[in-house]
Amino acid sequence: MTGHADRDLRERYVRRALEVAGAASDSADVPVGAVVYGPDGAELAVGVNQRELTGDPTAHAEIVALRRAADVVGEWRLDGCVLAVTLEPCTMCAGALVLARVATVVFGAWDPKAGAVGSLWDVVRDRRLNHRPEVYGGVLEAECGAVLREFFARHRR
């Protein structure tokens, strides 16, 4: 994914993740949306945070989307796939992306408190691991950050 056209594609992917996050805005969960695209660019699966809904501490948007994509593909290897998400993945999600062999990670807002794709840690580019996805961060960062700020402002009232 290089060049101007790919930048447009990355923005389209994150816009779709924003739509997914918005569809879950009535939830008590932090509105993070994730979308997995297949090697051909077709949408395979979506996910939103569901920790509050399910009581599952692993139910982050990325994990939900990865599980669903693996069901669609029929195996755990997501070779050639792209994951787009509205917030920089945490250590758990970054590790899952590596283990699933996701080819590319595209995310919106940086997460300086828990981000593991360049902010606090950089799990996905650790040279000791056998797989390192391509990473594009800060895509539509302002829009993604605004969704999160609005959510937390509402919940503080």
C-alpha positions in Angstrom: 0.0 0.0 0.0 2.0 3.0 -1.2 1.2 6.1 -3.1 -1.7 8.6 -3.3 -4.4 6.0 -4.4 -3.5 3.8 -1.5 -3.8 6.8 0.9 -7.4 7.3 -0.4 -8.0 3.6 0.2 -6.7 3.7 3.7 -9.0 6.7 4.4 -11.9 4.7 3.0 -11.1 1.8 5.2 -11.0 3.9 8.3 -14.2 5.8 7.3 -15.9 2.4 7.2 -14.5 1.6 10.7 -15.9 4.9 11.9 -19.3 3.9 10.5 -19.1 0.6 12.4 -18.1 2.5 15.6 -21.0 4.9 15.1 -23.5 2.0 14.8 -22.6 1.0 18.3 -22.8 4.4 19.8 -25.8 3.6 22.1 -23.6 1.0 23.9 -21.8 1.5 27.2 -18.7 0.3 25.4 -16.0 2.7 24.1 -17.0 3.3 20.4 -14.2 1.7 18.6 -14.9 0.1 15.2 -12.7 -2.4 13.3 -13.1 -3.9 9.8 -11.1 -6.7 8.2 -10.6 -6.7 4.5 -9.5 -9.7 2.5 -6.6 -9.7 0.1 -8.9 -8.7 -2.7 -10.2 -5.6 -0.8 -13.6 -7.2 0.0 -15.0 -6.6 3.5 -14.8 -9.8 5.5 -15.9 -8.8 9.0 -16.6 -6.0 11.4 -16.3 -5.6 15.1 -17.0 -3.2 17.9 -15.9 -3.1 21.5 -18.2 -5.5 23.5 -16.5 -5.7 26.9 -19.4 -4.1 28.7 -22.0 -5.9 26.7 -20.5 -9.4 27.1 -18.4 -9.1 30.3 -15.5 -10.5 28.2 -12.2 -8.6 28.8 -10.9 -9.7 25.4 -13.9 -8.4 23.5 -12.1 -5.5 21.8 -13.2 -4.4 18.4 -10.1 -5.9 16.7 -10.5 -9.2 18.4 -14.2 -9.4 17.5 -13.4 -8.6 13.9 -10.5 -11.0 13.7 -12.6 -13.9 15.1 -15.4 -13.2 12.6 -12.9 -12.9 9.7 -11.3 -16.2 10.6 -14.8 -17.8 10.6 -15.4 -16.4 7.1 -12.0 -17.5 5.8 -12.3 -20.8 7.5 -8.9 -20.7 9.3 -6.9 -18.6 11.7 -4.4 -17.3 9.2 -5.5 -14.0 7.7 -2.6 -13.8 5.2 -2.9 -10.7 2.9 -5.7 -9.2 5.0 -6.0 -5.6 6.2 -7.4 -4.5 9.5 -8.7 -1.0 9.8 -9.6 0.3 13.3 -10.5 3.7 14.7 -8.0 3.5 17.6 -4.4 2.3 17.8 -4.5 -1.3 19.0 -3.5 -2.3 22.5 -0.9 -4.9 23.3 -3.5 -7.7 23.3 -4.8 -6.7 19.9 -1.4 -6.0 18.4 -0.3 -9.5 19.5 -3.4 -11.0 17.9 -2.8 -9.1 14.7 0.7 -10.6 14.5 -0.4 -14.1 15.4 -3.2 -13.9 12.8 -0.6 -12.9 10.1 -2.6 -9.8 9.2 -0.6 -8.1 6.4 -1.5 -4.4 7.1 -2.9 -2.4 10.0 -4.5 0.9 9.4 -5.7 2.9 12.4 -7.1 6.4 13.2 -6.4 7.9 16.6 -3.1 7.3 18.4 -3.4 6.0 22.0 -0.6 7.4 24.1 -1.8 5.6 27.2 -2.2 2.0 25.8 -1.2 2.0 22.2 1.1 -0.9 21.1 1.6 0.0 17.4 4.0 2.9 17.9 2.8 5.0 20.9 3.6 3.3 24.1 5.0 0.0 22.6 5.5 -1.2 19.1 4.6 -4.9 19.3 3.8 -5.3 15.6 7.3 -4.2 14.4 9.3 -6.1 17.0 12.1 -7.8 14.9 12.1 -10.8 17.3 8.7 -11.9 16.0 8.2 -14.0 12.9 5.6 -11.7 11.3 5.5 -7.9 11.1 2.5 -6.2 9.4 2.8 -3.0 7.5 1.4 -0.1 9.6 -0.3 3.2 8.8 -1.3 5.2 11.8 -3.1 8.5 12.3 -5.4 8.0 9.3 -8.4 10.4 9.8 -7.0 10.9 13.3 -9.1 14.0 14.0 -12.4 12.4 13.2 -11.5 9.2 15.1 -10.3 11.2 18.1 -13.5 13.3 18.1 -15.7 10.2 18.4 -13.7 9.1 21.5 -13.6 12.5 23.1 -17.4 12.9 22.7 -18.0 9.5 24.2 -15.9 10.2 27.3 -17.4 13.7 27.6 -20.9 12.2 27.7 -19.9 9.6 30.2 -18.4 12.2 32.6 -21.7 14.1 32.8 
